[in-house]
Structures are given as structure tokens and as C-alpha cells.
Amino acid sequence: MNFLAHIYLSGDNDLMKIGNFMADGIHGKHFDTFPMEIQKGIILHRSIDTFTDTHPIFRQSTKRLHANYHHYSGIIVDIFYDHFLAKNWNKYSDEKLEDYVEHFYQSLNDNYEFLNEKTQKILPYLIQQNWLLSYQTIEGIENVLVKMDNRMKRDSNMRFSVTELRTYYSEFEEEFTTFFEELIVHSNLKIETL
């Protein structure tokens, strides 16, 4: 899953959301210098990733892209799924997405000293370009994919995957909806053990 889903799946705990959000930039097991709730978010993030990468529905979505995007297919589906979460946000939360995102940005600023270097670097762009809210539209997803493409050392061509998103839109959305219900259950159970 991508940023928005990881944040959402952390429940109401701001520090856990931050840990879950920045976990991709933290490698190995040496993250015990962070506050305990951030550590829990990192552990939750890794559990979500493992569940996602091995789930048959997620793999079904990636197969649709594999011929053109190879090992980037999983990254692309993560971003597609964030689009469907943002688009259908009112099914998952009583809080408006705009307010939810604004609260999270404020939380990042309020806890800046706990952010890893990578997150501190992207924070101004995240807020200025409002990445999380931009996921609501296909154009927003396309912009994200273009930026990711530009950061890759090799040409991943991810920017072109919006074609498949438009072509198989209902299939991807149906897969997301079914998968995400299972992922919510998995994440809630994991939080209980942390």
C-alpha cells in the first residue's frame, strides 16, 4: 500500500501514523531510537507490506501490469489502490479527506524532530503539492507516477501505467475494495499485538 493507506491503517495514533508513513526510509531492525509509538508504526508498516505483497487479490492486480512494468507493478498497484481509497474516502471515514490530510501534515510539522532525514526532505513537497489529496484524481495519480519515474535510475515507464488504470478501472477498483476490507482486519489485529 502507498502513503494514504498506511496512514489510515494506523488508527487514531498520530505517532503510529508517522512511523507507518516513514517506514520505507528506515532499514533493518535498528529503529529503537524513535519513540515507542513510532516504532509500532514501523512494525505495522512492515506487517502491512508483507500481507499485501503475498495476497492473491493484490497479485491479481499486479499481473495485469507485469508485462509492461515488470517489478514496478507492485509499486504501481500500491499507488492505484491509494487512488481508490482517496476516491471512496467517505466509505472508510466520517472525517473529510481534506481535514484528515491537513491534520496529518500538521502532525508531521509538530513532530518534525522525530522524522528521519528522508521524510524531512520530502515534507515541504508533500505539503506544497498536497500529494495525499491529489490521489483522488487520475491526473493526481499520473503526476505521482511521473515524479517517481523521474527519480528512478532506470526508466521504469510507470508514468504510462495510467493507461491500464483507465482501461481496467472497474477491475482495479473491485479488487481494491475486496482486498482493503481484509487488510483493515489484518491491521487492526496487528495493532492489538503491538
Secondary structure, 3 states (H helix, E strand, C coil): CCHHHHHHCCCCCHHHHHHHHHHHHCCCCCCCCCCHHHHHHHHHHHHHHHHHHCCHHHHHHHHHHHHHHHHHHHHHHHHHHHHHHHHCHHHHCCCCHHHHHHHHHHHHHHCHHHCCHHHHHHHHHHHHCCHHHHCCCHHHHHHHHHHHHHHCCCCCCHHHHHHHHHHCHHHHHHHHHHHHHHHHHHHHHHHHHC
